[in-house]
Amino acid sequence: MITAAQCRSARTLRNWSLAKLAAASGVSEAVINDFELERRRLDAASLEALRRALEKAGIAFLPQDDVRLFAETSGRR
């Protein structure tokens, strides 16, 4: 699963807004914002939806709260 720090970093790498990640993952902006600010824990299904959306956009999740861009994709805007 991904951490709040990884989610924030991944959105920054892709230059994605909360709205963009919400649309790509099906998780609401408010829920993502609360998760990234560590005000809310997400269920496994929501975490998986965020992870899948970000991986599809070219994000690789690494140990110790790290992320990197693994491929240029059409997901970048």
Secondary structure, DSSP 8 states (H G I E B T S, - for coil): ---HHHHHHHHHHHT--HHHHHHHHS--HHHHHHHHTTS----HHHHHHHHHHHHHTTEEEETTTEEEE-S--TT--
